[in-house]
Amino acid sequence: MLTETLGPVLVANRGEIARRIIRTVRRMGLRAVAVHSEADADLPFVREADEAVLIGPANPAQSYLDAGKVLEAARATGARSVHPGYGFLAENAAFARAVIEAGMVWIGPAPEAIDRMGDKINARNLMEAAGVPVAAGTREPVTDLSLALRAAESIGYPVMVKTAAGGGGIGMSVAYDDEGLGKAYDQAARAAARFAGSAGDALDGPAVLLERYIERARHVEVQIFGLPDGRVVALGERDCSVQRRHQKVVEESPSPGITPELRERMLAAAVRAGEAVGYAGAGTVECLVDADRQDFVFLEMNTRLQVEHPVTELVTGVDLVELQLRVAAGESPEVPAEPAGHAIEFRVYAEDPKRFFPGPGTITTWEEPVADGVRVDSGYEMGNTVTPFYDPLMAKLCVRGENRADALEKGRKAVAAFTVEGPKNNLPFCAELLENAEFVAGDYDTGLVARMRA
């Protein structure tokens, strides 16, 4: 059934996530097809696929973001399905439709769900209608500074300013007064202009969203899964509050900063969010948690597999990619009950561990830790070159313990045993974090890294 419906599976991505998807695809007896740019020809995911197709030069706009070239590769290799991973075309509803119209299976939610959740303003309004808590904010796109100033006066400072489309924290900043709002609005407007197909493309100006900013907030997200029979289930939550420039660095599950009562409310709200859009497959409902009040508001919904999905896999024992494949094939797989244990993921970036600027280069030493409770999802190996063309994520170092203290100790040993030489890397920062009093106590928020690098 799976082979007839899905195989071969074309993986429309690169690096560690392509390699990770290929691993599950092949374990399930399906052929895996990789697409790659000229810059990535020597990376492990290309070698480990059953077949690999060169689709263009290093520039992602001419390779991984070129939907036409990806579809051409799928047709040429006889692929029956496409898995987009995360980033690139993963949340591009037009690409999902093109895959389906070409007679292939899209391994992801329906294009309609991607459309409905892809614009943060529309998603916020939809969630509010579904009874999911949302922060005070704008209900329509803010397309010029004068509108932003009026909105901020109504909402009350401080406000978070961000693009209505796009993700990864790009273009986000906090404004505490009118002057700060002017700078924040300009930054968000420039970011909005870069998002092809964003809500702002059809307006007189860039589409920007303002929301009340929560001081001392935690960033907590719920992994949901929509099944073909219409059920939506929650597989626990992940705390993603360790961030630099609004981009995640370390994630853990369960969150050490929420009470059982708050967890129950968040999981129930996430299920309602999925049901509101008829969600199928893997998705994530992201929330901001007021750590002092033990309350939360909806942030956004990611209609794809998350970078940090391994921590959920480690505490549930489930392979989320396998679930994605089975649901895409029309099956209704069993989903595990309560998560158990504690897992932490450290994103290993090719970047300066002090200022977090990218530091590409050729890897001269690459030694991964090997121990019980340790998992490494890597996109590189010794001899590979981390180029400046893509995100500098090299690997995800994940640990699982019976409890948080056990996971922290395994994390310290694993970080110390992971050796990378050549490009700059943030392993020293991970080691520093594991000795930080706030992090060790579990009493931290999204401002932790800024305080560490004050």
N, C-alpha and C positions, 0 to 999 in steps of 0.2 A: 504493500500500500504506500509506504513512505517513498520507496524508490520510484514507483510509477508516478506519484504526485509531485515529488520535490526534486528528484535527482536528474542531472547534476545540479548542485547548488552553487550559484555564483556569489562570491563574497565581495561586495562593492565597498571595500575599505582596505586599510593597510596596517602595518605594524602589529602591536600586541593584540588588538581586538580581532584583526583578520586571522592571526595565528590561533587565537583562542576559539574562534568560531569553526575554523577548519578542523581543529582537534575533535570537536564534538560531531561535526558532520561526518567525518571519516569513521569515528567510533560507531556511529549508527549505520554504517554500511553504505553511505552515500558518497558519490564523487564530489570533490570540492574543486571549484574553479576560482583562481585568484586573478585579479587585475592589478597591474602595477605601473608605476611611472618609471622613467629611465633612472631616476635617482634611487629607486628602491629595488632595482633588479637583483641585488645580492642579499636582500634581507631574508630571514628564515621563512617567513610566511609564503614567499614565492616558491621556495624549494619544497616546502612541505605540502603544497597543494597537489592534486592529481594533474592539474593543468594550469598554466599561467599565461596570461595575455598582456602584452605591452600595450598600453592605451595612450601614451603621450609623454611629454617632457615633465620635468620636475614641477613646474607651476601647476598647482592643483586645479586652477580654472581650465587648464588644457588636458587634464587627466582625470583625477578622482571626482571633480565637480562637473565634468562634461557628461551629462546624462546620455547624450547620443552615442558617445564612444563606449560607455558602459553597456548600453543596450545592444550595441553592435557586437561586443564581445560575448554577451549572453547568447545571442542568436548563433554566432559562429561556432560556439562550443556546445550547442544543443542544451543549454541550461533550461531547466523547467521552473526554477525558482531563484529569487534574489534575496539575500540577507544583507541589509545595509550597515549593520554594526551601529556605531554612534558617530555623530559629526557628519561632515560632507553632505550626502544626500539623504541621510537617515530620516529627517523630518521634513522632507520636500514632498508635499502632497502631489505635485504635478509629476514627479518622478515615479511615485507609487502608482499613480493612474497609468502612466506609460508602460510600466511593467505589466500591469494587469491587462491593459489593452493589447499588449503584445502576446497575450496568451500564457503568461507565466504567473507563478504564485508569488505574491509579495509577502515576505516573512516579517510582518508588522501589522499595526492596526489599520483599519480602513482609512483611505485618503480623507474621508469626511471627518473622521476623528482628529486626524493630523491638522486639518484646516481649522477646526473648531477650537483646538487647544494651542495652535501655533501663535496666535495673536494674544498677548498677555491681557489686553483690555477685554477682548471678547471672552477669554477664558475666565477672567475675574468675574465678569457679569454673569456668565453661565453658572459658575460655582456658587455665587451668591443666591441665584434663583433655586439651586439645588439644596440649599440649606447648609452649605459649607462656609465656615467663618472666613471673612475677608477683611483686610485692613481698609480704613477710610482712604479713599483715593478717587482718581478720575474715572468716569464711566465712558468717556469718549476720548479719542486721540487728541493730545495737546500738540498743536501744530505751529505755535509761535510763542515767544517769550512772554508776551503780554497775557496770553491765556494761562501760561504756567504760573505767573505771578498771582493772578486771580485765584487759581486753583489752590496754590500754597496758602493763601490767606484764609481760604475756607477750611482746608484740611488742618492747618496749624503746623508750624515748624517743630522739629526737623522733618524733612521729607526725603524719601528715596526717589531718585530720578533715574529712569531706565528706558530703554527702547521697548516699543510695543512688540517687536518681533526679535528673534535671535536668542541665544543663550550663552552660557559660560561666563556670565558676569561682565561681559564686554560692554562698556559704555555706562555702567552703573556708578553712581556716586551719591553722597549725602549732602544736602544743603541745609544750613542752619539759619540762613537769612536771605534777603533779596539778592544781595551781592553774590553770595555763594550759589544761589539758584541760577543766576545768569551764567556762571561758569559751568555748572553741572548740566544745564540745559544744552549749552553749546556742545559739550562732550557727548551727550546722548544723541543729539541731532546728527553729529558727524558719524557716529556709529550706526544710527538708523539708516543713513544714506548708503552705507556699505552693504546692507542686507538686501540682496536681490530678492524681489518678490515680497518685501515687507509691506505692512499695511500702509506705510507712508508713500509707497510708489504711486498710489492712486489719489493722493491728497495734495493740497497746495503746499504742504510742508512736511517735515519728518514726523512720524508718529511716535510720540513720547508719552510715557505713563508716569504719574506721580502717585505715591502712596505714603501714608504716615510711616515714619521711620521708628522702629522699635529699638530703644537703647538696650544694651546687654542682651541681644537676641541670640538664640541658637538656631542653626539651620538644620532642620530635621525633615527627612523625607520618608515616605512609605512606599514600599515595593508592592504594586498591585499586579494581578494577572487576570485577564478576562478570558473566559472559556466559551467555546462555541455554543453551549446551551444557554448563554446569557448571564451566567453567574460571574461575579467579580469577587476575587478573594484577595486578602492582604497577607503578605508574607513577612510581617514585621517591619521595623523602621531602621533607618541608618542616620547617625549623627554626622553631619558634614560641616561642622562649625570651624574646623581648622582651615583657614583660607588666607591666601594672599591676593590682594587686588580683586576680591570677590570671586576668586577661583579656588576650588577645593584642592587640598594637599593630602589630608588624612581623613579617613572615614571609619566609623566603628558602629557595630550593632551588637546589642541594643544600645540606645542612647543612655548615657549615665545621668542625663540632666532632666529626665521627665519621670513623673510618678506613674504608677500602674493605671490610675484613673485617667490621667491625661493621655497615656498611650492608647487606652481603650477608645477614647473619644476621637483621637487622631486616625486610628485605623478605620473606625466606622465612617468618618468623614471621607477618607480616601476611597473607600468602597462606593460611597454615594457619588463621588466625583467620577469614578469609572462608569458607574451605571448611567450617569447623566448623559454620557456621550456614546453609550453602547460599546464600550471599549472591549477589544479582543487582543490578547497577547500581553507582552510585558510592557509595563508603563510605570512611571514614578510620579507620585503627587508630592511636591515639595512645599514645605511649610516653614514659617518663621515662628519660633517659640519665644514667648516672653518668659524668661527664666525666673523672674521674680514673682510674677502673677500665676505661673503655671497655666498659661493659656496659649492659644496658637491662632494663626491666620494662614489662609491659602496663599502661596507664592506663585507657583506655576506648575504645569504638568508637562513632563517630558514623555513624548510618545515614541519611546525607543528603549533599548537596553542602555543602562547607565554605565559609565566608566567603573563605578564602585560596586557593580553587581556581585563581585566575588564574596564580599562580606556576608551578603544574604545567603549565598550558596553555602558558605562555611557553617552558618548557624542552622540552616534548614536541611542540609544534605542533598539539596536538589540542584540539578543542572538547568539553569534558566534558559540556555540556548536550546537544549533538548526540548523543554516545554514549548518554546517558541516554534520549533520545527513541528512538533506533534499537533499543536493547535492550528498551525497554518495548513496542515494536511487534513484538518477536519476532525481530529481526535479530541476527546475530552479526558485528558490525563488526570490522575490523582494528584492533588496538591497537598503537601505536608501540613501537619497541624502546627503546634507551637514550636517556635525556634528554641534551640538549646545552646548553652555556652556563650562565648563572647569572641567576636572577631574584629580585627583592626586591619585596615589597608593603608599602606604608605605608598604614595605615588613617587616613583623615582624619576626625577626629571634631570635632563642635561641643562643645568642652570647653576648660577652662582648661589651658594647656600646663604649668603648674607643679603644681597639685594634682589635675588631671584631673576636676574637677567639671563636669557638663554645663552648657553655656552656650547655650541656644536663642536664636533671634532671626531676623529677616528678613535675607536675603542681599542686600546692596547692591552687591557686586562679586563676580564669579565668573569667573576667567580660568584655564582649564586649560592646562597645558603641552602643546605639540605638538612631537614630535621622534621620530626613529628610535629604536626600542627603548623607547618610552614608551606606556603604556596607562592610561587613566583610566576606571574604572567608577564613574559618579556617579549619585546619586539625586536631585540637586537642580540648579538653575540660578539665575541672577540673578533676583531678585524672589520666589523661593520663601521660605517660612518654615519653619525647623526648629523643630518644636513639642516640648514636654516629654513627649509621650505615648509616644514610642518611643525605641529605641536611638539615640544621637546620631551614628551613623555617617553621614557625608555622602557620602564617596567612597572609592575605593581607588586609590591612585596606584601603578602597577606599572612596573618597569623591567626590561629584559633586556640583559645584556652578554655578550660572548664569554667572560668570566671574572668572578670576583668583583670584582676591582679596577675593571674596566670598568663593572660594574653599580653599584658605589658611586659612581663619578664621574657616571654618568648620573642616579643618584638625587639627588646634590647639586644638579645643574643643574635637574632637574625640580621638586624641592621649592622651590627658590628662585624658579622661574617660576610656581608655582601661587599665585594670589592670591585670597584669600577675605576679604571684609569684611562686617561685620554681626554674625553670631554669633561667639563666641570659637571658636578652633580650635587644634589641636595641631601645625600645621605648624612653628612655632618649635621644638617638641620634636623633631620629625623631623630638622630641620637640626642641632640639638644632638647628636642620636644619631649622625649621620653624621660627626661630628668626635670622637666618643668613642673613646679608645684601645682599650678592650676590644672594642667592637663592630667597629671597623675591622680589628683583628687577627683577628676571628672567635673570640676566646677569651672567650666570655661565657656566662652562665647565667641562670636565671629570676630571680635577684636583681639583675640589672643596673639596672633602672629604680629600684629601691629605693635602690641605692647612688648613683645620679645625683640622687635627691631625698632624700638622707639628712636 
